[in-house]
Amino acid sequence: MSTHLPVVGNPAAPPEPTGLTEQELEDGIVRLKKERNAVILAHYYQESEIQDLADFVGDSLQLSQAAAKTQADVIAFCGVHFMAETAKILNPTKVVVIPDLEAGCSLADGCPAPLFERWLEKYPGHTVVSYINCSADVKALSDVICTSSNAVKIVKALGDQKIVFAPDRYLGAYVKKQAGRDDIVLWQGTCMVHEAFSERRLLELMAQHPDAEVIAHPECHEGILRHAHHVASTSGLIKYAKESPSQTFIVATEAGILHKMTAEAPGKTLIAAPPEDESCSCNMCPHMRRNTLEKLYLCLRDLQPQIDVPETVRVRALQPIQRMLEMSA
């Protein structure tokens, strides 16, 4: 099964490079945004220049809420494809474009809907709670969607219902612990970035910076979370760094967050948690980095590539997303 839903009007070949300077691209994006009555939504993991041009920067829950409320005709979603799909599910009559259609997600790609559907047959009577990092087809098989911001709250609100949680096993393990629910069944997916963080190298950093607080995203494995002073979603980590009296933080999530965190917590020292492999930039998501200023300019200029979700899938996926938004109000 393809990891992508059908794309309306996707060009057969990528357009030629524009040859524009960075300033010309930025000016063009601002102009096209006005001409298209477009809104630019960007995740905290995007490159800093994209975050600076966006109308709204946030985590998955915040971006879903922003997408649900927008009055724009065009949504340019600077994130990965499951995020743009969610925006389309919430806005079926709007044009939703993404700078690079190949900006995927290891969690979404690691939970193909046909396999997930067959797996669910083993757990009749279970409420299916799916992390938003999944495809529209998987959302359509779910009872309620969650994000890292609200996963614990949603699971607790479900009381003693039997629960299947997908696709992130580390977030699921964190939710089980926080909700006191050892009986939750987990799909065994992982985020390629958060899985790569090294406990050994984290301990070395902690020894070098004994006054630093470790703050971590719950997609991290237990080897990282056991050392964290605070565990939260991306927006929660930014808020904590801003409000904590501590001056130094080791940040265990995708390194793109440091741009917004620096702006919100000026003067504080922020250290990106390292991956095990010192030769790679594995604490940066390669899919998020596929989006560039030039691709953002082109997607607004050409309104390509567009995201489309088949209506039968969209209607089914909309229900668990709306339930999440209602439970998060």
MOBEL-V430561 format. One record per pair of residues at least 24 apart in sequence whose C-alpha atoms are under 8 Angstrom apart, sorted by the first residue. I is the first residue (numbers start at 1). J is the second residue. Records with the same first field share a line. If there is no record, write none. Layout:
# MOBEL-V430561
I->J  J
This chain:
# MOBEL-V430561
1->112
3->108  109  112  135
4->81
5->307  308  309
6->307  308  309  310
7->305  306  307  308
8->305  306  307  308
9->304  305  306
10->304  305  306
11->304  305
17->294
18->294
22->293
25->293  294  297
26->53  293  297
28->297
29->296  297  300
32->297  300  301
33->300
36->73  74  300
37->72  73  74
38->72  73  74  75  76
39->70  72  74  75  76
40->75  76  77  78
41->75  76  77  78
42->77  78  79
43->78  79
44->234  256  257  260
45->79  254  255  256  257  285  288
46->78  79  256  288  289  291
47->256  289  291  292
48->256  259
49->293
50->78  292  293
58->234  235
59->233  234  235
60->132  147
61->147  149
65->325
67->91
76->296  299  300
78->291  296
79->103  288  291
80->104  105  287  288
81->105
82->108  132  133  134  135  136
83->133
84->307
85->135  136  307  308  309
86->136
88->307  308  309
89->309  314  315  317  318
90->318
95->303  306  307
96->306  307  308
97->299  300  303  304  305  306  307
98->296  299  304  305  306  307
99->291  292  295  296  298  299  304  305
100->290  291  295  305
101->305
102->287  290
103->287  288  289  290  291
104->287  288
105->133  191  287
106->190  191  192
107->133  134  167  168  189  190  191  192
108->133  134  135  167
109->134  135
110->167  189  190
111->138  167  189
112->138
113->137  138  141
117->141
123->164
125->162
126->161  162  163  164
127->161  162  163  164
128->163  164  165  166
129->155  163  164  165  166
130->165  166  167
131->165  166  167  168
133->167
134->167
136->309  313  314  317
137->313  317
138->317
139->316  317  320  321
140->313  314  315  316  317  318  320
141->316  317
142->317  320
143->319  320
144->319  320  321  323  324
145->320  321  323  324
146->324
148->218  232  233
149->232  233  235  236
150->328
151->175
152->178  179
154->324  327  328
155->179
168->219
170->218  219  220  221  222
171->218  219  220
174->218
190->219
191->219
192->285
193->253  254  282  283  284  285
194->219  220  221  252  253  254  283
195->219  220  221
196->275  276  282  283
197->224  252  273  274  275  276  283
198->223  224  273  274  275  276
199->223  224  276
200->276
201->274  275  276
202->273  274
205->250
206->250
211->246  248
212->246  247  248  249  250
213->246  248  249  250
214->249  250  251  252
215->249  250  251  252
216->251  252  253
217->252  253
220->252  253
224->252
238->264  265
239->264
241->265
253->283
254->283  284  285
255->283  284
256->284
